[in-house]
Amino acid sequence: MGLLSYKDRTIKKLILLSCLIIGIPIASTAYAVEVIAHISVKDSTLSTSQLKRIYTMRQLRWSDNSTIKVFVLPSQHELHQRFSKERLQVFPYQLNRIWHKLTYSGLGVAPTIVKTPEALFNAIKSTPGAIGYIDTPSQDNNLNEGAVNVIKIEN
């Protein structure tokens, strides 16, 4: 009573295994986070450390000496969390701490936060010197039309 029979445990294991097998293709549909910049930005590649310096507000200018304008999604947004972990190799809360220190010490300003990926893309497209990130397939048509530059990230 209360204990599962061998047959019930086997069925339960098979169901769990089936869920895992079915779940793998679903989980792999997450797309890579691409770093994008305004069409006026001439830099086509950045190292991971350069990207981290830009997003921690320590690098304020592009190689041509134009001002970098950083745009991000809210910290709770799934795309922002993936970008932070995959591209910057830091947790979102670590970025928030850095931005708060800069802001409250008066030594710098935090990035501009926009609410949606579409707003982020439009802000980058319309702001000279802007940098941000997207989930590739959602904005694929605009990338092909040359609305923004896709920045290659090298280690």
N, C-alpha and C positions, 0 to 999 in steps of 0.2 A: 504494500500500500504506500503510495507516495513515491516509490522508486520506479524509475523507468525500466522496462524490460530491455533486453539486449536488442530486440527488433526495433523498439521505439527509439533507442539511442542511435542505432544505425540510420534510421530514417531521418532523425534530427540532423545527424552529421551530413548526410547526403543533401538535405535541404540547404544547410549552411554552405556546403561546398558549391552547390549550384548558384547560390546567391553571389558568392565570391567570383565565380567564373563569369557570370552574367555582368557583374558590376565592373569588371576590369575594362571592357571596351567603353563603358559609359564614363568611367573616370578618366580614360585617356583622351577624351574629347576636349580637355582643357588645352587651350592654345598658348603658344609662347607670347610673352609680353614683349612688344617691340618698343624701342625708344625712338621717339620722333621729335623733329625740330621744325621750326618755321623754315620756309623755302629759302630765306635769305641767309641762313646759317651755312657756312662753307665747310665746316668740319663734317666729314663723312664717317669717321671712326673715332671712338673714345675707348680708353682702357676702363676696366672696372673701377680702378682707383680714381680716375678722372671723374667718372660718373658719380661716384660716392662723394667726391669733393664738391661737385656741383649741387648735389642734393642735400649736403650738410652745410651748404651756403659758404663754403670756403673758397670756391672758385667762382668768381663773379663775372668773368669776361671770357668770350670765345677767343680763339687764336688770332682773329683779326681785330681784337680789342673792342668788339661790340659787346654791349651788356647782355648778360644771360637773364632771362625771365623764366623762373621755374613755376610750373603748374602741377598740382597734384589733386587726387581725389581724397575724400575724407578717409581718415585712418581706418574706419570700420569697413570700408568698401573692399570687397573680395579682390578686385583687380589691384588696388593699392597694396594690399597685404602680399599678394603674389609678386608684384614688382619689387617691393622692399626686400623680400626674402630671396627671390631668384636673381635679380639684377644687382641690387646693392649689397646683398648678403648681410643685412641687418633686420631686426624686427621693427615693425612700425612704431612701437612705443619708444624705441631708441631714437628714431628720427624726431618724434614729438618732443622728447626731452631736449635734444639739441636745438630745435627750433624755439622752444620756450626759453631756454637759456639765452639765446641770441636776442630774442625780442625783449625780454625783461631786463637784460643787462644794458640794452641800448646799443649793442655792438653790431646788430644786423637786423634783418627782417626775415620773417618766415615766408615760405612759398605761398602763392595764391592758390586757395582751395576752391575747386569747382565741384558741383554736385553730381554730375553724371559723366560717363565716358564721352558722350556726344558733345557736351559742353566743353570738356577738356580738349577734344579734337578741334573744335571750332575756335577755342581760345588760342591754341598753338598756331592754327592756320592763319589767324588774323593778327597775331602779335609778333613783330620782328624780334628776333633773338630768343624766342620762346623754346622751351624744351618740356617734354612730357612723355607719356606712354599710352599705349593702346593694346587691346586684345586684337591680334592681327585680323581675323576674318571679319570682325564687325565693321571695320573701316576699309576693307580691302580695295573697293572700287576707287575711293579717294586716293589711296596710296598709288595705285596704278596711273591715275590722272596727274600725278605730280603736285598735289595740293600741299604736301609736306615732305620733308626729307626723312628717310628712315636712317637712323644712326646705327652703324654696326658697332657692337661692343666686343672688345678683345680682352683677353685675360692678361 
